[in-house]
Amino acid sequence: MSITAEVIILFIVVLVGALCKKLNYFTDETIHGTTQIVVNVTLPCLTISNMQRPFAADVLVNFLLTLALSSAVILFSLVATRFLFRKRDAARRAVLVNMEAFSNCGFMGYPIILAINPDWMMYAVAYNIAFTFISWTIGVSLYGNGSRMNLRRALLNPNVFSAFIGFTLFCCNVTLPAIPAEALALIGGLTTPLSMLLIGTRVCGVHIADFKDRDYHIAAALRLVIIPLIAYAALRPFPLAPAVAGTVFILTAMPSGTMTAMQAELYGGDTVFAARAIAYTTLLSLVSVPVMSMLL
C-alpha cells in the first residue's frame, strides 16, 4: 500500500473521531482523560517498544544526526518567524512563533511515521526530544523573560523520560523479556487509533467564519507548506539516510502542536487565537500531509 493510502486511512479515523464528537460520544471530560492516557501512557510505551532493536552503530549515528537536524529546523523556524511577526503584539507574536516552530510531532506525528515506516520511529523519538527541550526552554521564554524557561519540566516529560529508557536499552543492547515487551507493544499500539480519534474531536469544532483574521491563514501556510518545503530543500543536497531526511521532513510538515495552546494559557499568550489556529492547521493538514508525503 502506498504512503498516501496509509495516511488517508489514518485521516478516515480522524473523521470518525469528528463524528463521535458530533454525536457526543466524546465529551470534554472524556477528551481530557483520553488525552492524558495517550500523552502519559501509550506514547511512552510506544517509544520504548519501538526502540527495542539490536544495537547498530549506523542507527546510533542517524539518531544523533536526526536530533541535530531537528533542532536546527526548529531553531531556524523560531528565528525566522520571530523576525517575520515582529510587528505583532507580544501575546499574539509569542503564539505565532511557537506555532510555526513546534509541530504536532508526537501526538499526530508518531502515528503518521508508523504508517509510513515503523523503522523510522527511532528517529521520530529524536525529533520529539528536540521539540520538548526547545519548547520548554526557548519556546516558553517568548512569552516573557528568560526566567520562565523550564528545563526541569522538559527533563521530566514522560516522553523524554521514556526516550531515555529506550535509548539506554538500545545502547546497552538489552532486549526486554517477551511478556513485558508484548505488554508495551500492546499498550503502545493504542496510540495511533486514540490519537487520530482525538484529532477528529479538535477539527470538529472548526468554524470557517471564525477565521477572518489573515494571521490564521499566514500561520497555516507557513506551518503546513512553506517551512516543510524549506526543510525539504535544505536537506536534499546532503547524503542523508532516507529515514533521517524523511522523518525530519514529515514531522516538520505536521500541523501546529497542542503544546502551544497550553503554554499560551500558562504564560499569558493569546489563548483564543492559539486554540483556533491549532484547530485550523489540523483541519487543513487532512489535505496537506498526504500531499507532502508524496515527496518522500
N, C-alpha and C positions, 0 to 999 in steps of 0.2 A: 504494500500500500504506500502511496506517495506521502511526502511530508505534508503537503497541502490537505490531503484527505484526512490525515491523522489530526491535524489542527482543526479542521472543520467538524470532526466528530466531537472534539472537546467543546467546541462552541455550541453544538447541539445540546450538550449537557448544561451549558450556560443558559440557554433558552428555557430548558426545563426548570432551572432554578428560578428564572424570572416568572414563569407560570406558577410555580409553587408559592412565590411571594404574592402574586395577584390573588391566589386562592386562600391566602392567609395560613398556609401550612408552615411558612416561616414567619414567626413574629419577631419583634425586636429582641425579645429575651432569648429565643432560640438561635437567632443570628449571632448574638453576642456570645452565647455559650459555645456554639459550634466553631466560631472564630477562635476562641480561646483553646479549644481542643486541637484545632489544626495547627495554630502557631506554636503551642507549648507541648504538644504530644506527638501528633502524626508527622509533622515536618521534621522534628529532631530524630524520630525513629527512622524516617525515610533517609535522612542524611547519613546516619551511622550504617544503615543497611546497604546503601549504595556505595559506601566507601570500603565495604568488605571485599577486597580483592588482593591477590598476591602482590607483594612489593615489586615495583619495577622502577628503575632509575628514570626512564623516559617519562613515566606518568608523574613522578615527583617533580621533574623539571617543568613539565607542562602545567602542573598545578600551580607552581610558583609563578610561572610566566602569566598564567591567566589572572592570578591575584594582582600582579604588577600592571597588566594591561587594563584590567577592570578599574583599578584605582586611577590610572591615567585618564580613562574615558570619563569617569565620574568627576574628577577634579577639573578636567577641561570644561565639562558642562557647567560646573559651578562658576568658574571664572568667566566664561563667555556669556552666560545668561545674566550674571550679576552686572556685567557691563551693559548688556542689551536692555535690561529692565531698570537701569539706574535712576530713571526719572519717575518711577512709580513710588507711591508712598511706602513707608517702611514695612507695614504689615502685609500689604499686597506683594511687595517685592520679595520678601522672605519666602512666602508661599510659592511664588512663581519659580524662583531659583531652585528651591528644593524639589518642586515637581519635575523640573527638567533634568536635574542631576540624578534623582533617585527613582528608578523604575520599580515596578512590582515584580522584582526578580525572584522572590521566593514563593510567595503565596500563589502567584499566577505563573511565574517563570518556570518553577520546578515541573509542574505538570506538562508544560509545553516542551521542555527539554526531554522529559521522559517519552513523550510522543515522538519526538524526532529521533533520539538515540539514547537509550538508558545509560550507555557507557559514558555519555557526556556529563552525567550527574556529578561526577567527581569535580569537574571544573565549574559547574554551576554553584557548588558549595564555595569555591574560591571567590567567585563573583559576589556571593552573598556576604562573605566575610568582609570584603572591601566596602560593600554597601553599608553594613552595620557600623563599622568603625568610623567611616567618614560621616555618616548620617548623624551619629550621636556625639560627634565632636565638632567638626566644621559646620555641618548642616544646622545643628541647633544654635550655633553661635550667630547665625544670620538673623535670628530673632532678637538678639540683644548683645550684651558684651560677652567676652570670652569666658567669663566665669560660669556661663551656662553649659559649657562643654561637660559631657557626662561619660567619661571613659569607663568608669565602673559599670554603668548600665550597659555599655557596649560589651564589656568582657563577660558580664553575667547573662547576656541574652541567651535564651535556650538554644537557638540555632547556632550561635558561635560556640557555645559550650559543647554541643553535640558534634560540631565540626572538629573541635579539638580532640574529642574522644575518637572519632572516626579516623582522623589524620594520624593520631598516635598508634592506633591499631594497625593502620596501613604501613606506617614506617617501621613498626616492630614486627611486621609480617605475622600478625596474630589473627587467626580465624576463630570466630566465636563458635561454640558448640551448636549443634543442629537446632536444639529446642529454642534457646534464646534468639538465634539467628532467624528462625522461622517466625517467631513472635514479632520481632522487629519488622520483618518484611510484611507481615500481615497488617500490623498497625500502620506502617508507613504507606501501604497500598491504599489506605483510605484517603490519603492526601489529595489525589487527583480528583475523584468524584466530589468530595466535600468542597474543595477549593472552587471548582467550576460551578457548583450549585450556589455557593456564596457569592461568586462574582455575578451570577444571574440576579440575585436579590439586589445588588447595587445598581445594575443597569436598569432594573425595573422602575426605579424612582426618577429616571431622567425625563425631563420635560423640555422639549426644544425651546419653548417660549422663554425659559429662564436664561437662555444663552445669547442675549442681545449684546452683551459686553464683548468687544472684539478680543480681549485678552484670553477668553476661553478658547477661541479659535487659533490664536497665535500659539498658546501653550500646547494645544493638541497637535498642531503641525510640527512644532519643534520636537515634542516628546515622541511622537509616533513615526515621523518621517525624516526630518532634517538631521537630528542628532544621530539616529541609527545609520543613516546614509553617510554621514561624515565619518563615523566609526568604521563602517564598511570600507570606504575609500582609503582610510588611513592604514587599515590592516592589510589590504590587498597586496602591496609591494613586498611584504615580508614573507619568508618561507615558513609560515606557521603551520602547525598540525591543524587539519580541518576541525578537530574537536575544540581546539583553543579558539580559533578565529570564529567558528560557528557559535560557540557558547557566548563569547563576548558580544557578538553582533546581535544575536536573537534576544538575549536578556536586556540589551540596551534598547531594543525595539518594543519592550513591554510598556503598557500604559503606566501612568504615574502611580507610585506606591501609596498605599493607605497610611503609611507611617507619617506622611506629610500632614494629613488631616489631624492625626493625633498630636503631633508636635505643635501644630498651629493652635490647638486647644490649650496645650500646656504652656506655651511661651508667648501668647498674645498675637498670633498671626490672624489673617483674615479667614476665619473658620468657615463662613458661608461659601466664600469663593473656593476654598480648598475642597470642601465636600463636593460641590457641584462640578468643579473642574476634574476631579479624580473620576467621578461617575461618567463624565463626558468622554474623557480619554479612554475609559474602559469600554464604553459602548462603541466608540469608533475603532477600537482595537479588534473588534469582531471581523472587521474588513482588513485593517492594516496588517495584522500579524500573519494571516495566511498569505497575503501578498508579499510581505517581507521574507517569509520563509522560502519563497521561490528563488531567492538569491543564493541560498545555501547550496 
